[in-house]
Amino acid sequence: MSRTFTAGLGMLLFLFFFTALPLGAQDPREEHLRALNSLSLYAPEDAGERQYLGLKDAPEKISLGRIEAEVLIVEVFSMYCPHCQRHAPDANKLYHALDSREEFRNKIKMIGIGIGNSPYEVGLFREKYDPPFPLFDDRGSAVVGTLSGIYTPHYFGLKMKDGSIREIFYSESGAFSDAEAFLDMIVEESGIQRGGNS
Amino acid sequence: MKRTIRAAFLGLVFAVLAGTAAHAVSESFKGMIYDNGPLKATDSKLKVRVGEQAPDFTLRSISGKKVSLSDYKGKNNVVISFIPAAWTPVCSDQWPGYALAQDVFKKNEAMVLGISTDNIPSLYAWTSQMNGVWFPVLSDFWPHGEVARMYGVLRSDGTADRTILIVDKKGRIRYIGLHSINTRPPLEEIIQELERIR
């Protein structure tokens, strides 16, 4: 019995000191980059959303790197989050601001991920706020189990290349009040070049 | 010595589990949440059963009015939502979702009664931070936990277990969901049960 305890104690000590502590000391963006690249999410079923994301022939589950974009704006939200509910109209404005800028429309894409939310819960949020951008659910709690240390809504600005997320250039919890100003910041921080249809 | 090893082992199990417990918290509650980590999943013994008449109760709501379960007899199905405590992670991430689903509850002729053993000032401040909720929030503070005890959901520390009961218009209990204190009950489960009794 005591041998079992000693073995178990040894294993836990190993996990605690060689896994948990170093992770805690790491740059959260590095940790989040790994987490976001490791996610496998159910792709939207809506044909228009699949086309927008370049997922026409994609399988049922995809990695975020599969999305066709140079820059991906990700709003991590929850239908249970009062702040996300209040912020929903501003998030919609961000998409419309993006859509109105022809030079970036096909280079910068935007999605929402309902952290810890089932398809039903994301569906309710969609019904209530009618977001014009694709929303992903978190069935299986893959996102809530992977992305730690964030508050909802949380925005990520991601640089994409060769089928994966290369860099998180923006990562902040909290809402913005001016969609145009937020988009200007995303454009500047990402260093994306202006251009027509790519 | 053996006892010391066992205590250390259990302590580490708790530390590792607490460190990996994942939950998305809204920005609305940033810096305001008391997170006591994972607790014993349930800590009470139900005193009611599906098919029985729901015991009537009268409690004061945060609006100052007294609300009785029998007020809704013949008019509405009632979803009784016992939550453990205000200003804690999972509870703060439960009722705002019910607020968003108001139309779905209405469609199913259902009223939600939110019950906590917290006092009225705490519940008022907490739900205000959620932007308010559309359903009555009732305090079972004094005599402490009397209604929770009557239903058999009072935990040994004076909080209530996370429990959903659905009472039909005839006052009969149609569904009881005694959920782990550490997880949020899926909203679709409640809605499916309501649709079943419509």
Interface residues (C-beta under 8 A of the other chain):
Chain A: M1 S2 F5 T6 G8 L9 L12 L13 L15 F16 A20 V76 S78 M79 Y80 C81 P82 H83 C84 Q85 R86 I115 G116 S118 Y120 E121 L124 F125 K128 S141 V144 G145 T146 S148 I150 Y151 T152 P153 S173 G174 A175
Chain B: K2 I5 R6 A8 F9 L12 V13 A15 V16 G19 T20 A22 H23 A24 V25 S26 E27 S28 K30 D93 Q94 P96 G97 A99 L100 A101 V104 Q129 M130 N131 R184 P186 L187 E188 I191
